[in-house]
């Protein structure tokens, strides 16, 4: 198998070839290692040497033999070091698998490496001081988004068809938009948070991954999306496999469209135009499309996201070895300081703010089936646009800064809705533009049906950055 052949296949396609014995799992792994070596070096997307051997997995699982990579986002895979993108985290090694990692292993996914992330995962750019900027395969002077930025760069490059990531305010969807990928954030309670955490960031962070095709997202959700056992949030299982939803008729849906950010920040005209074009395609397909938007208070979103700040700071402060503040980036130091100074009243204020977001969003989806928005408000940003190591921020001012760049995603972490970014647009400069679809809680089935319709109507399979010649 040649590099260009491998890079053009999604996970479902690769698994089909392995099952048909047209290629062996060992050959696929060998090609994947070559691809990761090239793309990892060129894009600065890997934190460690490739795993040798690959992490244990079940070869007969539904994705047996398909390569993937995991994110440097905390203790995730047993025996693998992690640093959360920080110079201050040293000698940390996961002592147990995250529950999602156990599901990845059972699915047969072959973990070959670990991807870059911003320090503590609190940025929409992946430019940690520890590793330097991760470069966008579409334009090396542009960022890949965050926090699952290294994952997005490698999937977009074709080095792997799937990469683990998580999403606490847009950390799957923002990189998907920057890199031209499918970024599905499942509903709160669809994928597990354990075993070390009862819930991630007060239920605002969801684990899943990045893919190049809608069918990969559906099949992977079937493989790992069973309701968590014993966790605080557990979404009921679907009526049928998500893979079957790709061929299902969603009917004539009520689709709301907005290109206006709730905070009032400007949206790039090319981004707005891509969203409006997607709405026109949905109308052409037969859906009822109209301008509408939930009544979201942007300051309540910021205040609710302080739950993620407090959860991140608390995890660092409660670690067996506290980080050396002199080795932390500027915003991380602020996060630890504000967390240590916070009171129970501060946390309750953030919880109350979360409800002020969740209720109007829930009400909105009693009158609409889907919401269509831009994923980002801007094109992929040049490196240095979001300076996490810049002095002068409070935690809230930093949240407002990243939400100026990505104002549309965090609302649905706070509210818990499923949302997906689809690579439906491309700028005059050739940069990807993502469009976000959002559904009511638990309705991934509806999202995937309509995402499959859009992928068929506006295919993006042939749009690939040049990494492997």
N, C-alpha and C positions, 0 to 999 in steps of 0.2 A: 504494500500500500504506500503510495506516494503522499508527501506532505499535503499537497494541494487537494488530493482526493479526501484525505482524512479531514482537513479543515472545512470542507464543504458539506460534511454530514452532521446531522443533529444526533442526539442520543438515541432516539428511536431507530433512526437509520443505521447507526453503528451496531446496535444490538441485533437488528435483523440480519446484518451481514455475518455477525458472529454465530448466531443461531443457525444460519444456513451453511455454516462452515466455509464461507467464501473467504474468510479471514479469521485468524485465531486471535483470542484475547491477548496472547503474548505479543503478537505482531502489532495489534492496536496500541498496547501499552508502550512498545518500543517507539512507535511513531509519535505518540503523545509526548514522550519524554523529549524527543528531538524538538517538537513544536514548542514545548514549554521552555526549553533551554534558549531557543531563539527569541520567543516573544517575551519571556521573563527578563532577559538581559536588555532587549531593546526598549521595553516599556517600563522597566523598574517595578514589576508587579508581584514579585515573590519575596518573602521575608527570610527564607531558609533554603539551603540546598534541597533538591528534590528528595523525597523519601525513598530510601533504599534499604529493604524492599518497600513496595507499596503497602499501605496499611491493610490489615486483614479485612476480608470481605467474603460474602457468600457468592461463589461463582455462578450458581444456578438461580440467583435472584432475577427479578424482572429486568434489571439493568446490568446483569452480570457481564463484567469485562469493560464497562464504559468508564473512561477516565473522568475524574473531576478533581477539584481542589477545594480546600477549606479555608475559612477566613481567620485571620489573627484577631479574634474578637473575644478571647477569654478561654477558660478551660473547655475544650471542645472534644478533642480526640485523645484517648488514653495514651500516655507516654509521649505526647507531642509538646514541645516547649511553646509558650505563648508570651507575648509582651504587650498586647493591646496597642501596638504601634508606638510604644513609649520607651525612651532610654531609661526611665526610672524603674521599669519592671524587669528584674533580673533573676534568672534561675528558676522561673516559674514553669512547672510542667503539669499538665493535666493528669490527675490521678484516676479519673474515671471518664467514660464516654458521656457526653451530652446525650440525652434521650434521642434527639434527632440524629446524632451520629450513629447510634445503634441502629436506627432505621435505615440510614444510608448504607451501612455495612450489610444489613439483611437484604437490601435491594440489589446488592452486587456492585455498587459503585466503587471504583478503584481510586482511592485518594492518593495523589502523587505529590502534592505540595501545599504550601500555605501562602495565602495572598495578603497583600498590603491593605492597611486600613489607617485612617487618621487616629491620632492619639485619643484613646478612650472612646473612639467612635462618635465624637460630638462635632462633626463637621460635614458639610456637603462638598468638601474637596478632600482628596487623598494625597496629602503633601506633608507627612510627618517628618519632623527633624531627623528622627532615627533613620529613615530610609530615603528621604528626598521625595520629590514629586513622582507619582505614577503618571506616565504619559499616555495620552489618548491615541489609539491606533489610527484614528481618522485624521488627526492633526497633532503632531508631537508637542506643539507649544500650548495645547489646550489641556484642561483637566478632565478627569474621568468621573467627577462627582464623588459622592461619599455617602455613607461610609464604606460600602462594599465596592470600593473603587478598583482594587487589584483584581477582584473577581470579574468585574465587568470588562476590564481591559483584556483579560485572557480569553474570555468567551467571545468577545467581539473579534479578536484576532484570529479565532479558530483554533487556539491551542487546546482548548477543552470545549465540549458541547454544553457543559453545565458546571456551575460553580456555586458552592454554598455561600450564603450571605444572610443578613438579617436586616430588619427595617424598623427603626424606632421613631423616625419622623419623615422618612422618604429614602432610607439608606439602600433599598433595592431599586426603587423606581427612579430616583435621581440618577444613579449611575447608568441605569438602563436607557434613560433619555439621552445622556451624554454620549453613550457608546453604541446606540442603535440596536437595543436588545428588547426582549420581553422581560419585564420585571413584575412578577405577581407577588403582591403582599396578601397572604391569606387573612381570613377573619381572625379576630382575637379568639384563641382557644382552638384553632384548627390544627396547629402543630405544637409540639411540646416545648416547655421551658426548662424542665428538670434535667437531672435529678438534684442539682445543687441549688437551684432557685425555685421558689414556689411560683413565682411569676416574674416576668422580665420587665423592669421599669414600670411597675404598677400596671402591667398589662398592655403597655404601649409598644413594646418591641415584639416582633413576630419573626420566627426563624423560617427560612425557605431557601430560595436560590434564584439564579439568573439563567436564562436560556435564550436561544436564538429563534425558537419557533413556539407557537402556541401549543402544538401537540406535545412537545417536550414538557411544557409547564403542566399540562393536564395529566400526562402519564406519571410525572414525578409527584404530583399531588396525590394521585392514587397510591403511589408507593409509600409515601411518608406521612400522609395527612390524616391518619386515624386520630380520633379524639384522645387527648392526653388522659391517662388514668390517674385519678386522685388529685388533679390540679384544680385550682380555683376556677379557672375558665375552661370550659369544654364545649365546643360547638357540636351540635348533633351531626351524625354522619350523613353523607349525601344519599339520595334515593337510589342512585346508580353510579357506576364508575364515571369519573370526570372525562375519561377518554371517549365515552359514548356521547358526551355532550357536544363534542366537536361536530357531530353529524346531525344533531337535533335542531329542529326548527324552534327558535325562541318565540315565535309568534310576533304580533305587531306590538312593539314595546313603546312605552312613554319615555323618551330620552330628553333630558334637560341638558342644555349646553350653556356654559359660561366661559368667557375669556377674561373676566374681570377678577382680579385678586381681591379677597376679602379685606386685606389690609390697605388696599388702594395703591400699592406699588405698581410701577409701570410694567407692562408686559411687552416684550419684543414683538413688533408687527409680524415678523415671519413666523414666530411661535403661535400667535393668535390666528394667523391665516391657516396654519396647518390644522389647528383644532376646528376652525370653521369648516374647512374642507372635509374633515372626518365627519362632521355633522351632516354635511350634504350627502356624503356617501351613505350614511345610515338612513337618511330620508329616501334616497334612491332605492335602497334595499327594501324599504317599505315600513320603516318605523316612523312614529310620530315624534318629530323633533321640534323643540321649542326652547326659547331662552328662559332660563330659570336657574336659581341658585339657593342653597340653604342659607338661612339667616345666621351666619357665623360671626361671633364677636372675636376679632383678631387678637385682642388683648387677653381674652380667656384662653385662646390657644397657647399663647406664650406662657401664661401662668400655669396651665395644665402641663406643659412640657417641662416645667420645673420638677415635676415628679421624676422624669428621666434624669435630670441633673442630680437630684438628691440620691436616686438609686445608684447612679454611677459613682458619685462621691462616696457614698456609704460603702460600696463594695471595695473601693480602694482603701478607705480608712479602717475597714475591718479585716483587711488582708493580713496574713501571718507576718508579712514584712511590709511596713508602710513605705510608700515611695519617697525618695529623696526629693523634696520640693525643688532643689536647684537643678534637677534633671528633667523636671516637667516643663512643658510648654506653658505659655502665659495663661491661656484660658483654663487649662487643667488646674493650675494653682488656684485660680479664682474658684473653680468648681469645688475643690477640696475645702477651701476656706469658707465658702458660703454654706456648704453642707454641714461642716462642723459647727457653724454658728446658728444653724436653723433650729427652730423649735417645732414641737408637735402642732402648734397653731399654724406655722408656715406650711407644713405638709397638708393639713386639713384645708387650708385656703386653696392649695393646688388641686386637691381632690374635688372641692366644690366647683372650681373652674372647669374641671373635666366634665362634670355633669352639665355645665352651662353650654358645652359644645355638643355632648352626646345627644341631648334631648332634641334640639332643633334639627340635627342631622337625621335622627331617627324619624322625626315627624316628616321631614322632606321625602323620605323614601316610602311613605304611605301614599304619596301622590305621584311619584315618579319611579320608574323601574331602574333607570340608570342615569348617572350624571357624567357628562363629558367635559373635561377641562384640559388645559395644558398640563404637562407634568412639571416642567420648569417654567419660570417666567422669562428665562433668557436662553441664549445659545450656550453651549459649553464654554466655560469661562477660561481665559488665559491663566496660566499658573501665577499664583500670588494674589489672585483676586480676593480670596477668603484667607486672611492671615491669622491662623489659629494661635500663632506665637506672638501676635502683636499685643502690646501693652494697652491698658486703658479700658478694657471691657469689664462689665459685670456679666454674670451668667445671663441675665435677661437681655442685656444689650447684644450679647453674642447670638442668642436665639433670634432676636429681631434681625440681625445682620444676615444670618443664613436664610431666614425666611423672606428676605428681600429677593434673594436669588431663586429660592424654591418655595413660593408661597402657597402651593396647591396641595401638597402631599400630607403634611403633618396633621391636618384636621382629622384624617381618617385613621391615623394611629391613635389619636385621642379618643375618637368615637368607636374604633374597633372594626370598621367596615373593610371588606375585601376591596382591593383596588389593583389595577394593572396598568403599567405603562407599555404602550405599543409604539414601535418605530415607524410611524406613519408619514413622517415628513422629513425633508432635507432642505437645508438652507442654500442660499445662492453660493455660499462658500464650500458646500459639500459636507456640512456638519449635520449629524443626526438631530432630529426633533421628535421628542416623544409626546404622545397624547395619552391622557389618563382616563380610564373608565372606572367608575365606582358603582357598587351595588349595595343593597341592603345587607345587613349582617347575615352571614351564612349563605349568601347567594353566589358563591364561586361558580356554580353551574351556569347561571345566567351570564356572568362575565365571560366565561370561556366560550359559550355559544356565540355571543356577539363578537368576541375577539377573533374567533375562527372565521366569521363572516367578513370581518374587515381584512384579515390576512388574505382571504381569497380575492376580495375585491381590489385591494391595494397591496399586492405582494411585495415583500421586501427581501426575499431570499437571495436575489442576485446582487443586492447592495452589500458589498463587503470591503473593508479596508485592505489595502495591500500590505501584508506583513511577510508572507511566504511567497517568494518568486518562483 
